[in-house]
Amino acid sequence: MGLSKTEKFTIQQNEIALLNKALGHPARIAILEYLAGRNSCVCGDIVEELPLSQSTVSQHLIELKKVGLIKGAIEGPSVCYCIDAEAWKKAEHLLKRFYEEVQVSMNCC
């Protein structure tokens, strides 16, 4: 398998791609929607809300945390997750700017 050559693209292009990759699964969207309605959350609460196993939810949380959309803090035997407000605003700005910059012609086939 060849290299993805991500270094050949701009920082903004890479950030948008990573963000969209993290948002590319409905379980991750459901996790973000769930967390948005709470100030914080314990992983077990998320598992109860989704039709997925604990290990699968954990993998989705890892992907969201990797791009910085969520943050987690260890509280005893559990990890408490919440949306990172600063990262969320940055992602919102990045995607909004991307959609504004890329104009689609209505004359396309």
N, C-alpha and C positions, 0 to 999 in steps of 0.2 A: 504494500500500500504506500502511495506517495505522501509527501508532506503536504499539509494544508496551505503552506506559504502565507500564513496570517500576517507575517511581518511585512508583506508586500502591500498591505492595505493600511488605511489611516487608522489612527487610534479610535476615532468616532465610528468608523465602519466596524471595527472589531468589537467595540462596546455594544453597539446595536445588535450585532450578530450573537454575542454571548447572552445579552438580555433576552432576545427572542428565543434562543435555545432554551433558556431557563423557563420561559413562559410557554414553551411548546408542548406542554402536557396538561390535559384537563385537571389532573389531580393537583398540580401545582397552582393552577388558577383557583381551585376550590380551597386549597390551603390559604392562599392570600386573601380570599374573600372571608374565610373564617377568622383569620387573624385581624383583618380590618375591623371587624365588629367587636373586638376585645382589646383591652390594654395590654394583656399578656396572655400566655397560654402554655399549659404543660403538654408535652408531646402526647401523652395518653388521651387527653381531651380531643386532640386532632384525630387520633386513631378511631375514636368512638364516632366521629362525624363522617368518616370516609369508609367506603366499602373495600378497604385495603388492609393488608397485614401491617403490624408494627414495623417490620423491617423495610417494607416498601415505602411506608410513610417516611421513615427515617432517611431513606435514599433521596426522596423528593425534597425533604428539608435540607439535606446537604447541598443539593443543586441550587436551591434558592439562597442558601447562606453563602455559597461560593461566589455568586454574583453580587452579594451584598444587599439583596432586597429584604432579607430578614436577619435578625441577630438573635443569639441565644445566650442565656446565662445559666450556669449550673446552680440549682437550688436544692441542696440535699441530694437525694437519689434521682432527681428529675432535671430536665433541661427546660427552661422557660423560654418560649419563642415569642417574638413580636416583629412587626414590620419596622424596618429602619426608616424613619421618616425622612431623614436627609437623603438617603440613597433612593427612596421612592420619588422624591421631588426631582432628583437628578435624572432618573429614568424617564419620568414624565416629560421633562424638558427635552431630553435627548430624542425621544420618539416624536414628540410634537414638532420639533425642529426638522427632523427627518421627513415627516409627512408634508410639512410646509415647503421644504426645499424640492422635493420630488414631485413635480407636476405631471400628471398623466393627461395625455392628449385624448380628447373624446373622439378624434377622427381615426383612431386605431381600429384595425379589423377586429 
